[in-house]
Structures are given as structure tokens and as C-alpha cells.
Amino acid sequence: MSPEPATPARPALPPLPVLQADCSNCFALCCVALPFAKSNDFAVNKAAGTPCKNLREDFRCGIHTRLRDEGFQGCTVFDCFGAGQQVSQVTFGGRDWRTHPGTAGAMYEVFPVLRQLHELLFYVTGALALPAAAPIHADLRRAQAETVRWTAADADALTALDVGALRGRVNALLLRASELARAKAPARKRNHRGADLMGARLAGADLRGANLRGAYLIAADLSGADLRLADLIGADFRDADLRGADLRDALFLTQPQLGAARGDAATKIPTTLARPAHWTA
């Protein structure tokens, strides 16, 4: 009897990229590729593809320890989720835009795409850590594998990628994971998705399990509020008062969101995130 043909092996999945910025292995892409406008967040205007005036020859920031004092608060809250070093060391194999100027245009174009992919992976990884989302863990793992493969693609493939379509597919899973997790919250699940809550007085509010996706919480008073199991994807926390707030187990909370807000030693945050240095003691 002839042996049955062997099943073709599936191509190995590239390793999950690091989802935390490593500036020492990045060619300062956030300081060059991205534009910023003079505002409360940035002291000057800068066009995309133009190096920031504070960027040194070694790709380090000349005012890194004084960014807030010098009017560059926006820099302190930006997070590429590790896309910078992925573009610099993987996509372009360590060729920097200074010594290889021919790479500059493509590198600047790829960087925002990789940042979106890394952000998606951050959220998917968070969803996979939710026991309540177990019914869709298999779908989340497939979405994670697809996104990881894209992070290892070359520059041409990345610039051609319809990242919006991919985000749409993954976001549907993240929303379902959020619904499953928030169903465990004991409080009434408030729906403030995309709501304008700028300057809102929410001190001490019970927001457990609330949907705050994309909500504008700029300068809102959330001191002492309970935000456990609240969905915070895309919520704008610029200058929000989080002193004494409870954000343990908040869904999809990011380091930039914490960095944009005001907090103190009594603010409870997930163990996976760091307490911003500018928060009060």
C-alpha cells in the first residue's frame, strides 16, 4: 500500500513583534515622518518628512528631558507601539534615512501603516487576555496571525495594504470581545460611544462596563470615578482628571491615554502600564 501523501506544512508564523517603543533601535521616525501643528501640544509647526528642529545627528531628541517645559507635550504622549523599530530594523534592515536617503520616502510612508498594525496587535493581545472573550478567542488568534504576517511584509506590500479594511475586520472582533467582557460588570452599562464629554463633571461616577469608545473626555473631571471594565478604545483623555480613579481592568487602555491625562498616587492603573512621571504624588 502506498503511503498517504504528507500534509503540506503551514508556513511558520513570524514572531509577534515587540509592541513597546524602543527608541534606541529606531531612526527617530516619529520626529521626522509625522507632521505637527503649533498648539498646546507642540511649540512649532513641522511638515511631514521634515526632521524636528530638536533632533540630533544620533537620532536622539535634544530636549528629551524637557519636552513638557519646552512646549512639546504631544511628544511625551505619542506611542508607536513598537512600529518605529520594526520599520527601522526589519522592514528596512537597519538602513537609516540619513545614510540611505533613497529609503526616506518609502520609510515615511510605511511607518504610519506599521503603527496601525502594531496598535491593532496591542488591542487583540488585550482581548485574548480576557477570559470572558473565550468564545471568540479562535477568531482573535486568526486575526492576530494575519496582522503579524503583515508586520513582516516588505515596504511595497505594506504601502499597498488596505489597512482600513483590516482594521474594520479586527474591530468587529474587538467590539464583540468588549461586549462579552462588559457583560460581567455589575453596574448599568452606560453607552457613551463617541460622546462629547469635554469638561464633563463625572467625579465619583460609576462607569463600570461603560462604552466610552471614541468619547471626548478632554478636561473631564473623572476624579474618583470607577472605570473598571469600561471600553476605552480611542477615548480622548487629554487633560482629564483621573486623580483617585480606578482604571484596573479597564478595556484597551493605552499608555498614551494615561500620559495625556492628570493623575496621582491614588489613581489605580493596570499592572501592564506605567504611572506617568508627570502625575502628582
C-alpha positions, 0 to 999 in steps of 0.5 A: 500500500502506498503511503498517504501523501504528507500534509503540506506544512503551514508556513511558520508564523513570524514572531509577534513583534515587540509592541513597546517603543524602543527608541534606541533601535529606531531612526527617530521616525516619529520626529521626522515622518509625522507632521505637527501643528503649533498648539498646546501640544507642540511649540512649532509647526513641522511638515511631514518628512521634515526632521524636528528642529530638536533632533540630533545627528544620533537620532536622539531628541535634544530636549528629551528631558524637557519636552513638557517645559519646552512646549512639546507635550504631544511628544511625551504622549505619542506611542508607536507601539513598537512600529518605529523599530520594526520599520527601522530594523526589519522592514528596512534592515537597519538602513537609516534615512540619513545614510540611505536617503533613497529609503526616506520616502518609502520609510515615511510612508510605511511607518504610519501603516506599521503603527496601525498594525502594531496598535491593532496587535496591542488591542487583540493581545488585550482581548485574548487576555480576557477570559470572558472573550473565550468564545471568540478567542479562535477568531482573535488568534486568526486575526492576530496571525494575519496582522503579524504576517503583515508586520513582516511584509516588505515596504511595497506590500505594506504601502499597498495594504488596505489597512482600513479594511483590516482594521474594520475586520479586527474591530468587529472582533474587538467590539464583540470581545468588549461586549462579552467582557462588559457583560460581567460588570455589575453596574448599568452599562452606560453607552457613551460611544463617541460622546462629547464629554469635554469638561464633563463633571463625572467625579465619583461616577460609576462607569463600570462596563461603560462604552466610552469608545471614541468619547471626548473626555478632554478636561473631564473631571473623572476624579474618583470615578470607577472605570473598571471594565469600561471600553476605552478604545480611542477615548480622548483623555487629554487633560482629564482628571483621573486623580483617585480613579480606578482604571484596573481592568479597564478595556484597551487602555493605552499608555498614551491615554494615561500620559495625556491625562492628570493623575496621582498616587491614588489613581489605580492603573493596570499592572501592564502600564506605567504611572506617568512621571508627570502625575502628582504624588 
